[in-house]
Amino acid sequence: GIFEYFARLDRPYRVFEFGHVFSDDGGVVNESAALAFGFAAEPSNEPEWTDSNFLRIKGDCEALIRSVCGVEVETTRDARRGYHPGKSAVAMWQGAEVASFGKIDPRLTRAFGVRLPLYMCNIYLDNVPEQIIPRYRPPSRYPSTYRDLAVVVNLDVDADVLAKVVRTAIGELCTGVRVFDEYRGQQVADGRKSIAIRATMQRFDGTITDEEADEAIARAIAALSQRLGATIRS
């Protein structure tokens, strides 16, 4: 199997496999098509609360579905058998589970003699949406601007949820929201973390003013406080 393959190689490597998966559902055998891919990575010295390789597999999953289907999936935490209980998630599209991904449970890799940490993604092809052709929107002729925020939230708040709240609050002026840093330590309270966000804004009928950008960010801050209990990090 794939674990024996990684154990034999014993070095960073990427693999993929396409096929049909069979499962027992109360005595009824179900068959479904799936695409699995993943990689082995060198151990890192990162803190326990972060994992750049988990973000890699998450990004690979989202990018593949985006390129094949033309949609942006929504990721959410999930505990799944075989995955590390704190480093696994699912990708959803219109209420259907499209994929699961995460770090393979270290107890499982050790049982198969795999030295390196493994990260895998399973895409459930029966749930993958049909290709949605994006509509062309001419780029704005006017310059954009951005604002950076550092907000403090509870540990269970996902960065994707935080970015979605900011994007919704800003509205049509928002052309992008990017989470670019996370901090946990002495400068924030126990049970809290600081997340840095960059919100890019632009008008299509004129140059956006500083006042408009500041008002939009104020709406975002108010929404973050109301919905997620966020505070601005000083």
C-alpha positions in Angstrom: 0.0 0.0 0.0 0.9 3.7 0.0 2.3 3.6 3.5 4.8 0.8 2.6 5.8 2.9 -0.4 6.6 5.9 1.8 8.4 3.8 4.3 10.6 2.3 1.5 11.4 5.7 0.0 12.1 7.4 3.4 12.5 10.8 1.8 10.2 13.7 0.9 8.0 12.6 -2.1 4.7 13.4 -3.7 2.2 10.8 -4.9 -1.3 10.6 -6.3 -3.7 7.8 -7.1 -7.1 7.6 -8.8 -9.6 4.8 -8.4 -12.7 3.5 -6.8 -13.3 3.2 -3.1 -15.5 0.5 -1.5 -17.1 0.9 1.9 -19.4 -1.2 4.0 -22.6 0.7 4.9 -24.6 -1.6 7.2 -24.0 -4.6 5.0 -24.4 -2.7 1.8 -21.3 -2.2 -0.2 -21.0 1.3 -1.7 -18.6 2.2 -4.5 -17.4 5.7 -5.2 -14.7 7.3 -7.3 -11.9 9.2 -5.5 -8.7 11.0 -6.2 -6.0 10.8 -3.5 -2.8 12.7 -3.4 -0.2 13.7 -0.8 3.4 14.0 0.2 6.0 13.1 2.8 7.8 16.1 4.4 10.9 16.5 6.6 10.1 17.1 10.2 10.0 20.7 11.2 10.8 22.7 14.3 7.5 24.7 14.2 5.4 25.2 17.3 2.7 22.6 17.9 0.0 25.1 17.1 1.1 25.7 13.5 1.9 23.4 10.6 3.0 24.9 7.3 2.7 21.5 5.6 -0.9 21.3 6.6 -1.4 24.7 4.9 0.4 23.2 1.8 -2.1 20.3 1.5 -5.0 22.6 2.1 -3.8 25.0 -0.6 -3.2 22.1 -3.1 -6.7 20.9 -2.5 -8.3 24.3 -3.0 -6.2 25.1 -6.0 -7.0 21.7 -7.7 -10.7 22.1 -7.2 -10.5 25.8 -8.3 -8.7 24.9 -11.6 -10.9 21.9 -12.4 -14.3 23.2 -11.3 -13.9 27.0 -11.2 -15.3 27.2 -7.7 -14.0 28.3 -4.3 -14.6 25.6 -1.6 -15.2 26.4 2.0 -12.9 24.6 4.5 -13.9 23.7 8.0 -12.3 21.7 10.8 -13.2 18.0 11.0 -12.0 15.0 13.0 -11.6 12.1 10.6 -10.3 8.5 11.3 -6.7 8.1 10.2 -5.9 11.8 10.4 -4.2 13.7 13.2 -7.1 14.8 15.4 -6.0 18.5 15.4 -4.8 18.8 11.9 -7.6 17.7 9.6 -10.4 19.4 7.7 -13.0 19.0 5.0 -13.7 21.1 1.9 -17.4 21.9 1.3 -19.3 23.1 -1.7 -23.0 24.0 -1.4 -23.5 21.7 1.6 -21.7 18.7 0.0 -18.4 17.3 1.3 -16.0 17.5 -1.7 -12.7 16.5 0.0 -11.0 15.7 3.2 -7.3 16.4 4.0 -4.8 16.7 6.7 -1.8 15.2 8.4 -1.9 11.4 8.8 -2.1 10.3 12.4 1.6 9.8 13.6 0.5 6.6 15.4 -0.6 5.2 12.0 2.6 6.2 10.2 4.8 4.7 13.0 2.8 1.4 12.7 3.8 1.1 9.1 7.4 2.1 9.7 7.1 5.6 8.0 9.7 8.0 9.5 8.5 11.2 7.9 5.2 13.0 8.6 2.6 12.4 5.8 -0.1 14.7 4.5 -2.9 13.4 2.3 -6.0 14.7 0.5 -9.0 12.6 -0.7 -11.3 14.3 -3.3 -14.7 12.6 -3.7 -15.3 12.9 -7.4 -19.0 12.0 -7.2 -19.5 15.3 -5.2 -17.3 17.5 -7.3 -19.4 20.2 -9.1 -19.5 20.6 -12.8 -17.1 23.2 -14.3 -18.5 26.7 -13.7 -17.2 29.1 -16.3 -16.1 32.4 -14.6 -17.6 35.6 -16.0 -15.1 38.1 -17.2 -14.9 41.4 -15.4 -12.7 44.1 -16.8 -10.0 45.3 -14.4 -10.4 48.7 -12.8 -8.5 51.6 -14.4 -8.2 53.2 -10.9 -5.6 52.5 -8.2 -6.3 50.2 -5.3 -5.5 50.6 -1.7 -5.2 48.3 1.3 -5.4 48.3 5.1 -3.7 45.8 7.5 -5.4 44.7 10.7 -4.1 42.6 13.6 -7.1 41.1 15.5 -7.2 38.9 18.6 -9.7 36.1 18.6 -10.3 32.8 20.4 -8.2 29.8 19.3 -11.1 28.0 17.7 -11.8 30.8 15.2 -10.7 29.8 11.7 -8.8 32.2 9.5 -11.1 31.5 6.6 -14.1 32.5 8.7 -12.4 35.7 9.8 -11.5 36.6 6.2 -15.1 35.9 5.1 -16.5 38.3 7.7 -14.1 41.0 6.6 -15.0 40.5 2.9 -18.7 40.6 3.6 -18.5 43.7 5.8 -16.5 45.7 3.3 -18.8 44.7 0.4 -18.3 45.7 -3.2 -15.2 47.7 -2.5 -13.3 44.6 -1.4 -11.2 43.0 -4.1 -9.2 40.7 -1.8 -8.6 39.6 1.8 -5.4 37.8 2.7 -4.4 36.3 6.1 -0.7 36.6 6.3 0.4 36.0 9.9 -0.6 34.3 13.1 0.9 34.8 16.6 0.4 33.1 19.9 2.5 33.9 22.9 3.0 36.3 25.8 1.7 39.3 24.0 -1.9 37.9 23.8 -4.0 36.3 26.5 -4.2 32.5 27.1 -6.8 30.9 24.8 -6.4 33.7 22.3 -4.4 34.2 19.1 -3.5 37.2 16.9 -4.2 37.1 13.2 -3.0 39.7 10.7 -5.2 40.4 7.7 -4.7 42.6 4.6 -7.8 43.9 2.9 -7.5 45.3 -0.6 -10.1 47.8 -1.8 -10.8 49.4 -5.2 -13.5 51.3 -7.0 -14.4 50.7 -10.7 -15.8 54.2 -11.3 -13.2 56.4 -9.6 -10.3 56.5 -7.2 -11.1 55.2 -3.8 -10.5 57.8 -1.1 -8.8 57.3 2.3 -12.2 58.2 3.9 -14.0 55.4 2.0 -11.3 52.9 2.9 -11.3 53.9 6.6 -15.1 53.6 6.7 -15.0 50.2 5.1 -12.4 49.0 7.6 -14.4 50.4 10.5 -17.4 48.2 9.3 -15.1 45.2 9.2 -13.8 45.8 12.7 -17.4 46.2 14.0 -18.5 43.0 12.3 -15.4 41.1 13.6 -16.2 42.3 17.1 -19.9 41.5 16.9 -19.7 38.1 15.2 -16.4 36.7 16.5 -15.6 38.6 19.6 -12.5 40.0 18.0 -10.5 42.9 19.4 -7.8 45.0 17.7 -4.3 44.1 18.8 -2.5 47.2 20.0 
